Amino acid sequence: MKPEFRINNILRPLGWLYGLITGIRNLLYDKGLKKSTAFPFPVISIGNITVGGTGKTPHAEYTAILLKDRFKTAVLSRGYGRHTKGFFMSDAHSDSGLIGDEPLQIKRRFPDLEVAVCNDRAKGINRLTAMCAPQVIILDDAFQHRRITPSLNILLVNWHRNILDDAMLPAGHLRENPKGRRRADIIIVTKCPEDLDKKSIDAVAQRLKVRPDQQVYFSTPDYSQPYLIDDSGHPLQLPKAPVLAVTGIVFPALMKSELERQGHQVVLMDYPDHHRFSKQDIANITDHLEGLGPDAIIVTTAKDAARLSDLDLEESLRKRIYVLPVGVRFLRDAAKFEKAVIGHVESFGKKKTE
């Protein structure tokens, strides 16, 4: 199922104004008139120029998997949607209100990984450096955070909503002009169909590249074994029962399509991205669940589970909530991507010893 791709042409004039403002800001950074900080160790930025929906967190996790056993690795996020401000280092007691749902998702998957949040990324990096001296820091959702000059800049582009065909906010989903992709060292086209042919891959790669040295890769969602919301350590099979898919993400259609591919009857309850579920929401969800029958289950994403698990839910309801985790799989050149990222970090170590 392909997500809807709409542009509100009536709002295009506002989009032009928004584009002018962001364009001036970027120009000031490009000309050095606004300060951007670089660091003497690798800082890998993973982000986009659209309003969500590109799979930043799964790609940050993929990158962390590549690096964490080779180098002391930390992840720094803004912590969107949290109830706090300033710097916080996550621990076993952190919840989504404290650090945000995406950092909490990463911390729960990798308990030994240092995960921190800070609105000011430069200050956050300095605090992380002082506290745990990481050898490499992964910035989750920082492509537009121009106050930092990352050593490796990775831009994510949704296959179903190519930035070259989109429009500026509020008419479309763009937060800056697509020309901003020139800042990227690596572009990853995400959420691609698994059966994407070589001709289509080559054509999109050619359209997106603006520098000869840019690398373009293509990834697809890689769903793994689900688990009960309170038991992530025990993957299992989903019961053959009606499914109420509860999501607060930008493109829920892909998960719904995956559940249908697995043979489930699926009803989707779709909330806005990073939605904070209220008591009334839970009451509505429960009513919909009961309407599907006594054996019906809820399936949600790991990101939504980070918020739902903080709520005081009835035990009988919690036992019916399953999490369908999603990672990424590269359609081609996975080894080349891994070599590029690992080699980038290793090159910093060599510079220090020279």
C-alpha positions, 0 to 999 in steps of 0.5 A: 500500500503506497502512502498518500502524497498530497500537496496543497497548492493553495498554501504554496505562497506561504511555502515560498515565504517559508523557503525564503526564510530557511534559504537565508538562514542556510546562506548565512551558514554557508557563507560563515556569517553564522557560526557552526561548530566542528569537533575533533572526533567523528560526529555522524548526523542522520536526518532529513529535510522533511517533516518526519516519515523517513525512518531516522531512528531505524537508520540511527540504530543500524549505524549504531549496530555497525559501530558500537562493538568497534568504538565507544559510541553514543547517540544524541537526540533533541528528544522531540515530544519530551516534557523536559528541556536541557540535557538528560542522559538516559538510564534504566529508569528513563521514560518517554516524558523525560527523554522522548519516544525515539531516544527511549526506543534506542535505549531499550534496544541497546541498554549499554549504549549511551543515549542522551538528549539536548535541545542544543546539540553543541552543548549536548556533545560537550556534556557527553564528551565530559561524561563518557568520552565517546569515540563517535557520536551519532546525531539523530535528526540533525541534518538541519541543525546547522550549528554543528558541522558533522564529520559525516552527513547522512540525508534520508529521503522517503521513496514514496515522497521524493524531496524533488517532487515535494513542496515547502511547508505548509503546502508540502512536507519540506523544511528547506529547499531540496538543494540543501541535499548538497550538504549530504555526504551520503543520501539514503532513499528509504522505505523502498519497495523490496522488488525495486528494479535496477533501472529505477534505482539508477534513475533516482540516484542520478536525480538526487546526486548534486556532487560527484562524490555523493554516495546514494543508497536504497533501503527497505523496511525490515520487520522482525519478530513481534513481542508483547509490550512488557516482554521485549526479550521474548519474540513470538508469532502474532496470534491469528486474530483480527488486528487493531493497528495503533500508530502515531507515526507519519506513514502508518500504511507501510506497517498496515500493509505488512500485517495484511501481507502476513494474513491479518485482518487489520483496522488502523487507528492512526494518530499524529506523529509523536502523539501523547495518548490520553485516557480518552484515547485509550478508552476509544482504542479499547472500544475499537478492540472489543468491537473486533472480537474477544480474540483481537489484538493491538499491534503498534510500533516500537516508537509508539510502544515507548509512549504507551508503556508509560501509561497506567493500562489495565493488565488485561489490555497490556497482554493484548498489545504487541510491538512490531519492530522495524529495522532497515535492509539495504537493497544493494551495496550494504557492504559498501555503506558499512565500509564507508561509515566504519572507515570514516570513524577509523580515519579519525583514529589514524589522524590522531596518531599521525 
